[in-house]
Amino acid sequence: MTNKWLFWLRANDNVILDHLENLGKNLVDASNLFVELLAEYDTSLDEKKSKIKNLEHKGDEITHNLFNTLSQTFVTPIDREDLSGLASTIDQVLDYVDGTADRFLLFKIKKPRDDMLDLAKVLLLSSKEIHLLLSRLRSLKNYHELLVHCKNIKKYEHDADAIYRKAIAELFESKDAIEILKLKEIYQNLESSLDKCQDVADIFEDIALKYG
């Protein structure tokens, strides 16, 4: 009985970590599609937007399954609060990616600005770092290894802030008030997605401090 019980605990640990790693991979896939959407805007907007929506639904399903597993698990590989925080925040990043892609269609944007693509590329870099962080939880030897990736995410967020500030300053040189409002909302969504990536890094820093 004892051996079966310990096996169940270890099995649930693996399921939890699988869900987290799948969330990270799903976020990378969505961010990559978003970069492609902007880079190939004239030919792939509808197709890429639909695929991003499917990945957003997939992320919701993975998050739901993770929370179900957590509710059935007495002992978790790291604090339950950290696990749920990671899942929820990553899901929010994905929601922003999907919501931003939606706005290009809803607002009938004729062509994305170059700095929007720049921000999307920074988001993809941050998403890849998040996926690396999640994949390292399974075989981590030193929790301080996480801090390297956290530092990278914070650097990307800082780079994105500089792009965002310059973009907004240039945007307000336009005299088309409606266009300003539309594009400003898209920029804000992109910035919010990168802010949420930094929130993920903050949670990982807390984990490193607890277990390092």
N, C-alpha and C positions, 0 to 999 in steps of 0.2 A: 504493500500500500504506500509506504513512504517513498519508494523509488518512483512509483507512478505519479505521485503528487509532485515530486521535484521535477520530473520530466515535463509535467503540465506547466509548471512555472517557467522552465526554460523555453518551452515551446511558445508560450505567450510572449515572452521577451522577444523571441525571433519575429513573431507576428507583428508586434508593436513596431519594431525597428524596420521591418519590411514595409509597413504602411508609411512610415516617415520617409524612407528612402524613395518610395513610389511617389509620394507627394512632391519631393524635390525634383525627381525626374520629370514629373508632369509639368511642374512650373518651368523647367528649362525648355521643354517642348513648346509650351505656350509662348514663352518669351521669344524663342527662336522664330516661331510663326509670325509673331508680331513684327519682328525686324523684317522678315520677308514680305509681310503685308505692306509695310511702308516703302521698302526698296523696290517692290514690283507693283506699286499701287494701281497703275492703270489697267493691269491685266489680272490681278488676283485678289482684289478687295473682298468680293463676296465669298469666294472660295476659302480664303484664309480666315475671314471673320467667322464663317460657319465652323471651321475646324477648331478655332480658339474657343468658341462656345461649347463645343463638344468636350474639350479638355477642361473647361470650367466645371461642367457637369461631372466629369470624371473625378476632378479634385474634390467636389462635394461628397461624392460617393466614398472616396478613400478616407476623407475626414470622418464621415459618419461611421464607417467600419472601424476606424481607429478608436473613436469614442466608445463604441460598443465593446471592443476588446478591453479597453481600460476599465469599463464598468464591471467586467467579469474577472478582473485581475487584482489580487490582493497585494502582491509585491511586484513593483514595476522596476525596470532597469535603471531609470533615474526618476526623480520626483514626478508624481502625477501632474502637479501644477505646471512644471516645465514642459512636459510632454503635450499637455492640452494647449499651453501657450504657444508652443512651436506650431502645432497643427492649425490653430485658429489664425495665427498671424500669417503663415504661408498661404492659407486659404484667402486671406484678405489681399495679399499681393496679387494672387491669381484673379480675384474679383476686379481689381483695378485694371489689370491687363485686359480682361474681357470688356469692362466698362469703357475703357479708352478706345478699344477697337470699335465698339458699338457707336461711339460718338462720331467717328469719321463717316459712318453710314448715315446716322440720324441727322447730322448737321450738314450733310451733302458737301463735305469738304472736297474741293476739286483736286487739290494736290497738297500733300503734307510738306511742311517746311523741313529744310535740311537738319535743323537742330532737333526736330522731333525724332528723326532717325538716329541722331547722335545719342539722345536720351534713351531710346529703345535699346541701342547697343550697350550702353552702360547697364541698363536693367538686365540684359542677358548675361553680362559678366557677373553681376551680383547674384543672379539666379544660379549660375554655375557654382559659385562659391557656397551658396546655401546647400546645394545638392552634395557638394564635397563634405561639408560639415555633417550632414545627416548620414552619409555613407560611412564616415569615420567613427560614428558612435558604436558600430558593431565590433570593431577590433582596435579600439583606442588603447594605447599604452600609456599615454600621458595626456591628461585633459588640457594641458597648456598648448598642445598642438592645435587646439581649436582656435586659439587666440590669433594665430597667423591669418586664418581665413576671415575672422571677425575684423581684423585690421584692414584687410583688402576690401571688405564690404563697406567699411566706413570711409575708405579712400574714394571708392566709387561714388558714394553718396555725396561726398564733398565735391568731386568733379561734376556731378550732376547739378548740384546747387549753382555752380559757376555758369554752366550752360543755361540753366533755367533763368537766372537773373539777367543774363545778356539777352536771352530770347524775349523775355517780357519787356525789357527796355526797348528793344527794336520793334516789338509788336505795337506798342503805344505810339509809335511814329506814324502809324496808319491813321487814316481819317474815316475808315469804315467801322462804325461803332458795333454793328452786328457781328462783323467778322472778328473783331477784337474779342467780343464776349465768347464766341464759339471757340476760338483758338486758345484763349486764356484758360477755359475749362479743361481743354485737352492737356495743356501744359501742367495744370494743377493736378490732374489725375496721374500724369507721368511722375511728377514729383512725389505725390503721395505713395505711389507704388515703391519708389526707391526709399522713402522714409520707412515704410513697412519692412523693407529688406534690412534696414539698420536695426529695427526693432527685433528682428530675428537674431541678428548678431548680438544684441544686448542680452537676449535670453541665453545664448550660448556662452557669453562671458560669465553670466551668473552660474551656469552649470560648471564651467571651468573653475570658478572660485570655490564652489561647493565640494567638488570632487578632486581638485588638483592637489 
